[in-house]
Amino acid sequence: MSRLADIAREGIPADVDAAHDAAERARFVEAVSRGAALRRGGAYGRLDAWLRSLGISTVLAERPRWGLALAGAAALAVALVVLWPARRLDYAVEGAPVAPGGYISAAAGDEVRLSFTDGTTVALSPGSALRVAEVEATGARMLLEHGRASLRVTPRPKARWSVEAGPFAVLVTGTAFDVSWTRGDGTLRVDLHEGSVTVRGPLAPDGLPLRAGQRLVARMHEGDVQISSADAASAAGPAEGGPSSAQAAQPGAAQPGGDDGAAVPGDAAEPGAEGDAGAARPEGSRADGSPAGAAADGAAADGAAAAPSWAKRVAAGDFGSVLAEAEQRGLGGVLERGSLDDLVALADAARYARRGDVAQRALTATRKRFPGTSHGKAAAFLLGRMVDDGGSPGAALAWYDAYLAESPGGPFAAEALGRKMVAVERTSGRAAARPLAELYLKRHPRGAHAPVARDLMKP
């Protein structure tokens, strides 16, 4: 019976029409109750053909007197297939004991390995801790308390796996990825090697999908989510129609705290298609804009060729070296001649390092020199966010309006509209902000500012 159930599960489609199923079941019951003679075109014949289609050899045609008994057994088997629960996964742990509640802690010098019965494995790095909260037939839910885990999830139909780290959740079906969580600074990092995952959390309530080769870094304290590509970071310039090697801030990202400076809107960006490639540096040129020939003799001397790109350093949290190198080159020269990648990375490094003056200049240069690119448009939102966080919500409105006009469907659209709503409430009162709250709830009912919008809608 167990083998029959397994075969039926594999052979019966999951989307059987309910009306058709009910009609065929009624015909089958009627035929059995009448004791109809077995014939190839009758109900028993249809049952025999159905069982043969599932790879089950029957004796209905050869031994008609067994027909009624086998028909009843087949009906019972079908009922068991429907009602019998799928077998729950199990797992074994190597390298550490499993405490009550599924808690597993790796010692400082040892790696711990979890092996599930479907072939999925989890390698827990030394000094890390994880709890297996739930295990079902389709997958498991794990809580990464701190540290790093490497998962290789076996692809299966209807598989459901998740790794929760702090307020974030990584939703998986079948893939290979590494996830790390640092409780001290509230940083999540996901490196996706194969397949795809979705990351959800306070900074991405609607979920951020990742593709193979991408890295996500979410910083709760700064309120920022970044996605970067190792391949793109090593390229000479930004890819056509996509983000540059510097990390692209994602939809739903909240504001980084502590930015200062008071920018005022400059010239509005010229209209352009969202995601235009923009003005990447010419092929063969240096990052500071000088010709490659001028760098050929000096590359070995200054070590520039061997140094990681600014985008890679920002992704690794090395903001200081980016700022130091920009000042060594000459900040004015970088702003005037640097590539789009370098301007974006410099602005990010300055914001995270609390250098609002440098961030403002880099963002302004991005808008001026690359007005039609997605980064040029996003700079309007980032400048508005800096002004807003600096205590000038009224001045920030012009930047939010500029971004929403240039990128109504851009990655910061929800955040820009939500911040505009709050800024209008602070400067003009609840009544003035209510139409924006209604618009926000219509466009982003699950957005980060939805609770504020619902409150504003109250009488």
N, C-alpha and C positions, 0 to 999 in steps of 0.2 A: 504493500500500500504506500509506503514511503517513496519507493521508486516511481510508482504511478503518479503520485502527487508532484514529484519533481518534474516528470515528463510533461504533465499537464500544465504546470506553471510556465514551462518554457514554450509550449506550443499554443496555449490559448492566448489570444491578444488581450491586452489590458483594457482596450477601449471597446468592448463588446456592447452593441446597442441594447439597451434595457428592454425595449419593446420586442425586438427580435428574439432576445433571449427568453422572454416570458412566453412568447408564442410557440417557440420550439419546445420549451419545457412542457407546455400544455399538450402539444401533439405527442410528445414522448410518453407522458403519463397515460394519455388516452389509449395509445397503442398497446401499452403494457396491460392496462386494465381489461382490454378486449381480448387479450391473448392472441393477437393477430399472428397469422402464419408468417414465418420468416421467409422473406424473399428479397432479392437484391434491391428492388426499388422501394421496399416498405420501410417502416420505422426502424426495424432491427437492422435492415441493410444500411440505412443512414447512420445508425449507431456504429455498425461495423466499419463503415468507411471513415467515420470520424476518428475512431480509435486507431485505425490503420494510418491515418494522416498524422497522428501523433507518434507513430513508430511502435504502436502496440499491436502485436499479432494476436488476432482473436480466432476463436473456433466457432463463431456463430453460424457461419455458412456451412461448416462441415458437420456440426452437431446441433441441430435446431433445438433439441430438447433442453439444451443448456441455455438457450436464449434468454428465458425469463430470469433465471438466476444471475446470469452475467449482466443482464440489463440492470437488475437491482444493485449489483456490486458496483457497476459503473456509475450509477446515480449516487451511491454512497461515496465513491471516490471523488466525484465532482464536488460534492458537499464538503468533503474533507479538504480539498484544494482551496475552496473559498474560505472555510472557517479556520483551518489549521494555521496558526501563526508561524511566520518565518523564523528560522533558527537565529537566536541572539548571538552576536559576536562574542568572542572571548579574547583575552590577551594574556601574555606572559611578560615578565619584567626580568631583565638581566642587569646586574650591577648594583641593585639597591632593593631593600624590602619595600613592600607596599603597606603603608600605614592605613588605619581605618579611614573610610571615606575616599579611598583611591588616591591618597596623597603620596607622591613620590619625590624624593629629594636626592639630587646627585651630589656626592662628596666633592670637595675642592679639586681633587686630582683625578676623578673618575667620570667617565661617560656612562650614562644609563640608556638602555635600549628597550623599547616596548615593541612587541610583535603581536599583531592582531591576526585572528584566524583567517581573514580574507586576504592576507599578504601585506597589509598596511604596516609601516614601521615608523616609529618616532624615536629619534636620537636626542637625548637630553644632555646638553653640554655641562661640563663640570661646574658645580656651584649653582646650578639652576634647580628650580622646583616647579612641579606640575601636579595637577590633580585631575584624575579621570572622573568627571562628574556623572556622566551617563553613558551607557553602552547599549545600543539597540542592534537590530538585525541590519539596519541600513548604514550604521556608522557610530560615531561617538562624539560626545561634547567634552572638550578638555579645557582646563583653566590653567594658563601659564602664570604662575605666581610671580616669578622673576627669572631672568636669565634668557637662554636661547634654546630653541628646539628646531630640529630639522625633520620635516615630515615627507614621507613618500606614500601618498594615498593611492590605493589601487582603484582604478576607474571601474565602476559598476553601475548598472541602471538603478536609478532612484537612490544612489548613495547620498548620504547626508553627514558631513563631518564639519566640525567647527572648532576653532581654537580661540578662546577668549583671553584677552590680556588687558587688565585694567578695565577701562570703559569701552574697549574696542572688541570686535569680533571678526575673525577671518573665516568666511564661509567657503567650503570646499566640496567638490564632488570627486574629482580624481586628478591629482597633480603632485608636483614636487616643489617644495618651498621651504625657506627658513624664516622663522619669526622670533623676534627678541623683544623683551619688554624690560624697561628700566624704571622701577617705581620711583626712584629718587627724583628724577627730572621729568617723569611722565612721558617717556619717549617710546614709541612703537616703531619697529622697523620690520618690513616684510620684503624678502628677496625671492622673487618668483622665477623658478628655473624651467618648469614645464607646466602646460595647461593654463588654467585661469582661476582666479579667486576673486571674491568681493570682500572689501573691508568696510565695516560699518562702525559708527561711533558718534560721539557728540559733535565732532568736526566734520562728519560725513553721514548725516542721518539717512540719506537716500542710498548710500552705498557707493563705493568707488571700485570699479572693475579694474583688475590688473591683468596684463598679458605677459607671456613668457619673456624674460629678459628685463623686466621692469623692477624698480625698487620704490617702495613707499616708505616715507619717513613722516610720522605724525608727532608733533611736539605739543603736548597739552599746555604747558606753561606759556609757550609763545602763541598758542592757539592757531597753529599752522600745519597744513598737510601738504607734502611735496611728493611728486612722482618724478623719477629720473630713469634714464636708460643708460646702462654702462656702454652700450655700443654707440649711442648718440653722443655721449660725453667725450668719446675718443675721436669723434669725427672732426674734420677740419672746420665745418660750419653747420648751421642748423639744417635739418632736413626740410625738403620742400613740403609746404603745407602742414607742417607739424611743429611740435615744440622744439626749442633749441636744446642744446646739451645741458644747459642749466635746468634745474628742476622746474616743472610747470606747476604753479599752485592750482589746487583742484577746487571744484565746486563745493560749497558748504564750509570752506575753511574759515575759521574765526580769525579775529584780528590778533597780530602779535602784540603783546603788551610792551610798553616802555618806549615806543618810538616817539621822538619829539620832533621839533622843527615846525615852522609855520609856513607852508608853501601857499602860493596863490595861483589860481589857474592861469596858465599861459595861453598860447594860441591853441585853438581846438585842433584835434587831429583831423587830417583830411580823410574823407570816406575811403574805405577799402574793404575788401572781402575779408571775413574772419579767417584767420589762419594763413594769411599770405606769408610767403617765405621771407619777405623783407630784404634788407640790404646786408646780407652776410658778407664777411670779408672776402676779397678776391682770392681765387685759388692760388696757393703758394705764398700768400702774404703772412706776416707775423701777426700775433694777436693784437699788438699795438698799432697795426696798420702800416708798418714800414715794409718795403719789398723784401721778398725772401732772400734775394741776393745780398742785401745788406746784412742779413742775419747769418749767412753761411759761415763767415769767418769767425763770428763772435759767439756762435751757439755753444761751442765747447767751453768757452771761457766763462760765460755767465750761467751755464747749466739750464737755460730756459727750455731746451728741447727735452730734457729728462724730467722736468718738473711736472707734477700732475696739473691738469687744467684747473682753472678756478672753480668750475662747476663741480668737479670731483672733490675739491677741498671743502666747498660749502656743504656738499652732501655728507662729508665726513665730520662736519662740525668745526673745521679749521678756518674760522672766520678771520682771525687775526692775521694769518699769513697773506690772505687775499688783500686785506686793507694795506698791509705793510708793503706788498709788492706794487700795488697801485700807486702808493705815495712815492715809492722808489722810482718807478717809471716816470712819474709826474702825473698827478691826478688830472690836471687840465688836459694833457695829451691823451690820456685814456678816454676821458669823456668826449673828446672831439674826434678821435680816430679809432678807438677801440671797437671790436666786433660787437654784434648784438649779444652774443653769448656772454662776453666779458661784462658788458653793461648790466645784464640781468643778474649775473653772479655777484657783481660788485654791489648792486642794490640789495640783494638778499643778505650778503655778508654784513653790510652796514646796518641793516635793520635788526638782524639778530645780535649784533655787537653793540646795539644802542647808539649808533652813530647816525642820528637822524639827519645831520647836515649833509653827510656824504650820500646817504640814501636818497635824500631829496634831489641832490644834483644829478645822481645817476638816473633816477626815474625821469626827471625832466629832460635829460639828454636822450633817453630812450624814446620819449614821445616826439622830441624835435627831429631826431635823425631817422627814426623808423616808425613814422606815424601810421602806416597801413598795416603793420604786423599785429598779431594777437598780443605780443608783449608790449608794444607801444600803446595799445588800447588798455591793457590791464594796468599800465602805469598810472592811468587816471584814477582808477579805483584805489590803488595803493597810496597814491598821494592824498586822496581824500581820507583814507583811513588814518594816515599819519596826522593830518590836520585835526580830524575828529578826536583822536586819542590825545592830542595836545591841548584839548579844551576849547576848540573852535568849531562847534557843529554847524554853525551858519556858513562858515567858509567852506566846509566840507561838502555842502550841498551841491555846489557848482561842479565839483569833481565827480560826485555820484551821478549827477545828471549827464555829464559828458560821457562817462562810461556806459550808462544805460542807453544813451542815444547811439553810441558807436557799436556796442555789443549787447543788444537786447537779449540775445540767447547765449551770451558768453559764460565762462566758468564762474565769474563772480556776480552774475546777475541777481541771484537770490540774496547774497550778502549785501550787495549795493542797495537793493530795494529795501531790505530790512533796516539797514543803517540809515538810509534816507528817512524812513518812517520814524525811527527813534529821534533823529536829529530834528525833524519837523515838530515832533511833540515837544522837545526841549525848547525850541525857539519860538513856536507859535501856538502850542497847546494841543490838547487831545482832539478837539473838534477838527482842527486842520489836518491832523495825522490820520483821522478815521478813514478817509478814502484810500489812503495808501495801505492801511491795514487790510481793508477789504480786497484790494488788488493783490496784496501779498498772499493772503489766504487762498485766493483763487488760483494763483500761479504756483505757490509753494506751500500746500497745506501741511506738509510734514517738515518744513524748513526749521532752521534753528531759531528764527524769530517768530514762529507761529504762536507760542504762548503769549508774547507781548502783543501781537496783532489781535488775538482773541480778547485779551483784556481791554484793548482800545475799542473794540466793537461793543463792549458793554455800555448801557446807557449811563 
